[in-house]
Every structure is written in C-alpha cells, then in structure tokens.
C-alpha cells in the first residue's frame, strides 16, 4: 500500500490540477493590478511635481540674482498681461506688469525645459506692487513663476510668488529703471471709463465718460491717457507712445483723434496735492475710416427698328428696313426719349407682308440706364408706355392689320404649296422692348404678338379656316411660332384642315423658322425681336419690331485720400531730478533726444515735420518763436527727436503743429495739439 502511494506521487500533476492553479493565479493578478499600476502612476506624478517645484524655485532665484532694474520685460509676455488669468493667490488682479525701456535678461530666457521624458513650460511674470504706505504703488516688484506640464489627467502646474525689493540687488546696469506715474493716493473704487464713437464726427472724435472714484481723497481733476497701442498695464508706463489729455474737471471728455484706428483709454483721478489714483479700466473705441472720393461716369445707348428684312429666294431678293431710331448718352446728355414713326413702304414685298404703321422709341439716360421700344402696327393702333423698368404696349388697331403670307414668302412658298393652298400669319400688332441697367450688368426684354392667328386653306381653296395661336399677351421667353401654327391646325374642328398639320410641319421644318421674343446678346448689347424670320437655314433673315440696348458702360475713378494725420504724440523720458524733460541751467535741452515726437499719418503725407512753440502763440505764425523737428518714416508713424541742444524750452505747456507737403503747410483739421511737457530747469525744481 505504501508502495502504491509513492508510485502515485511520483506521477506529478495532472492537467486538471495545472489548469485550476492557472485560473487562481489570473484571478489574483487581476485583482491586484490596478493597485500596482496606480502606485506607479502616483510615483511618477510625485516625481514630476517635485521636478516642477525645483524649477519654479530655481527660476525665482534666478530673477532675485539679477540687478533690480533688470527684472522685467521690454515686451510683456501675453500670458502675463492679465494677472487674474494666472490663477495665483496673493497677486492683485489689476497688478501692472513691469516694462523696461530696453530688453533685459528675462526677454531671452527659454520658455520650456526638458527633464527626463517630461517637457515643462516655465512662465516668468513681473508686476509692480504697492505697500501699505499711501503713494507707494510701485514700492517693490512681485515675481511669479508658473511651471506647468502635461499628464494623463490634463495639464497641471505649480506656482512660486516672491517679493523683490529695490535693495535686493543694486548692481549697476545700463538699463534705466522703469518709471511709473501710478497713483500716490489709494482709492477704494477706481474710475470706470466708457468710450464710444462721437455721433457727429465718428471718424475724428471719440466720446469718453467715466465714473467718479469712491473713497480716498476727493479728486481735483482727471487726466486721460490714450494710445493706439493696446496696453499690457497702465498706458503711462506700459505703452510707447501715448498722449495725455489736458486737465478735465468733469466726468467726460471728447478726444480728437484720427480716422480708421482703435484708441485705448485709461483715466486717473488727481487730487489737489498732485497725487493720482491708479488707472481705471482700459476702454476703447474705433473711429471710422474715411471713404476715398470717387466719380462714376456712365455711357448708355439704345436703338429701335420697326422693320428689318433681308429675304431671298432662288431668283428674287427683298431688303426692307426702316431707318433705325437711336439714342446715346455720355452722362451729360438729355434724358428725353427719341420717338419716330417711319413710313411703312414695302415695295416688292407687299405680296407676302402688309403693315399700316410703325413706331420706334429710343432713350438713353445720364444715370446709365437705357431702353428701346419698336412696333409694327395696324390701322388705328398706338404704341405707348415703356421705360427703363417696364415694357411698351399696343392699344387699339385692326385685327389682322399686320400679315405675313407664308405661302408667298420667298424660298418658302414652293415647299408648302403642294400641301396647302394658303397659309398666312395674322397680327393686330407686334412689339419688342429691351432695357439695360447702369453699367450694363442687367440686360432684359420682352415681346408681344397681339391677336396672333393663322389662316389656312386647302389646295384649290375649297376649305379655309382662321385659327388662334393662343400666345400670351406678353412673351417673355423664346417661342417657336411655326410650332404654334401647326398645333393650332392640328386642333382644328375641321377634319380636312386638321389633316394638314403633319404634312405641313414636315414641309416647313427645313425651310422656315419663326421665333417670337427672339433675343441675342454679344459684347454687352442685347437685341429683342418680336418676330424673327429665318429662311432656308439663315440664307434670308428678317425681324418685325427690333429693340436694341447697349453697350451700357461705367467708368469709376477713385481719388486718393488726402494727407491725413491721426495723432501727435510726445513721449517724455526721465530727467535727473524727477520725471520730465531735462533742461540745462540756461533753459536749454540737456539732451536733444530727451523726448520723442510721433505723428501717425497715411501714405499720402509727404515731407512731414512738426513745429513747436510756447503755448501763447501759434507755431509758424509771425512773431512766434518756432522750432521745427524733421520726422522720418513712410506711410505710417513718423518719428523725430526734439531738435538741437540749443533749443530753449519754457516750463509748462507747449503747442505742436504738424506741417506736411512742399512747401510745408499746416495740416488741417488736426493742426494743433497741446501737450503739457513736464520739464525741469537744472536742479532747481522738478515736475
């Protein structure tokens, strides 16, 4: 028995035992896998966050190691323009970015860095920050570093905010510290500005209004900063160039600016002691662009012909045409219609055509429109009405007063005389109308065959019958009149006449085509025929009532816009004893580049220069001490410096006038703009 047991154990595992063990193992692994991979994912995220935190600390320390005056940007990154969008606690939503006068180290730092297999985006922002002491809006700088990276759950980030004080690092630098005219007084609620186009002058004026600040010192007056450049912060520190309004005592001001541009505005409240509030929100409006003047000259033409026949057979030919009545206008002629009633004389053709009267009307107008009416009429009928917008019409007359004997028509009669004894198309009148719009963009027309009937008789004339063709009063599309004739015959109540329809159609098909409202156009000319006749596949042709319009053309000449100056901007820099333009002890400019002039003008302005003089006289006027600054640039913004170092300046208000052209003439209507220059004389005072 023991021996048998050993033998059984030595046999190993059975297949069923192996399968059961495998199933148990798979179940255990499936239950523990999420926890295993979750632990790995947490480890990766923790590692990436640690790397990002180290990068944020490193970037903050890099900025702290720079000279204080070099911490900022010459061009604020777009992601830093709105501090509220960063989602960083401890940072004011209206903080103004620090803008340097020239590029600093931060402008050239890379925006991304790679650690391992992860790419981190490093955003560095610098803002001015206020302390609790009134008047200390730009007391220190606040640096923000935001490091973000992608994960399977989306983009995550870490942030580092740090304060940077002026004494942090005072290593000398060639980059001047950015200045600010931000407020000295603290307001609980800042002004809120609104800008809209001026109703009376939407191309040259913008209406500004704002609310009064709440809290703090009551304002003595307001100043409006404005520019065509969108500010990243306060216009007075973040935008170059910009303009400043005169002192405004109320809550509104009309800004006289240039056409076709968007202007941005900010308002500050100024107390009696000169301290100013923080800037309001940025409001903007866009002035309309001037429309270049243009002159359009029209030329129009029309003609009307009652009869125009050139029919021929094997041995005879007939040419009958009434003199055409024509009208044309080059934009300066008469708008009166030309009317003619030519004599209807049909020598040699009276065997197949008879008519009693004809009327032809042609009119061409100074506005570029034209029309023509032509009619072939019976006794007592008149052709009346008609204009560039409506057709003429036939009234009165005798039924059958106009007839076309098809059995006697050259080239046709021989072919059909074996089928019928007689075949005549009868009309009380035929008329055509054509009209063209100014410039010829639309050419249209219509026709009428009044009282259209056909008289058919059998060979020998034993049976004869007159049948209506049932044509509409006004035909507005090409109509096969031969087909209308055979249809009318096939509908005859007389069986003998009815039997002629099919053989007649076979006989007429190769020799005759009659088309109502036949229209043809070419080269901007439209011709409308009330009845177009074609014999022997075009060997002979003719028209009853032919109206033609065109070519109606137009020529537009656009005059270039005159020179247009949209703004004059003075951008002061910093003097040695406060903000403003530095003067020497003798009142001369200490530096001819101590401020810049910028004039926005269109491309038609040439020889642009600016004259400037004290505010008590008009630059360029007799007796007014005037200096001139030449400007450089083309068709956009012209720049120039203040002049020579010998120019004498008075502290206070200076008037600038733009001169353009050769010889130079003062530009109007934006001839002058007063600009208050904050100047200083030596070290005896400041702005």
Secondary structure, 3 states (H helix, E strand, C coil): CHHHHHHHHCCCCCHHHHHHHHHHHHHHHHHHHHHHHHHHHHHHHHHHHHHHHHHHHHHHHHHHHCCHHHCCECCCCHHHCCHHHHCCCCCCCCCCECECCCCCHHHHCCCEEEECCEEEEEEEEEEEECCCCCCCCCCEEEEEEEEEEEECCEEEEEEEEEEECCCCCCCCCCCCCCCCCCCCCCCCECCCEEEEECCCCCCCEEEEEECCCECCCCCCEEEEEEECCCCCCCHHHHCCCCEECCCECCCEEEEECCCCCEEEEEEEEECCCCCECCCCCCEEEECCCCCCCEEEEEEEEEEEEEEEEEEECCCCEEEEECCCEEEEECCCCCCCCEEECCCCCCCCCCCCEECCEEEEEEEECCCCCEEEEEEEECCCCEEEECCCCCCEEEECCCCCCEEEEHHHCCCCHHHHCCCCCEEEEEECEEEEEEEECHHHCCEEEEEEEECCEEEEECCCCCCEEEEECCCCCCECCCEEHHHHHHHHHHCCCCHHHHCHHHHHHHHHHCCEEEEEEEEEEECCEEEEEEEEEEECCCCEEEEEEEEEECCCEEEEEECCCCCCEEEEEEEECEECCEECEEECCCCEECCCCCEEEEEEECCCCCCCEEEEEECCCCCCCCCCCCEEEECECCCCEEEEECCCCCCECCCEEEEEEEEECCCCEECCCCCEEEEEECEEECCCCCC
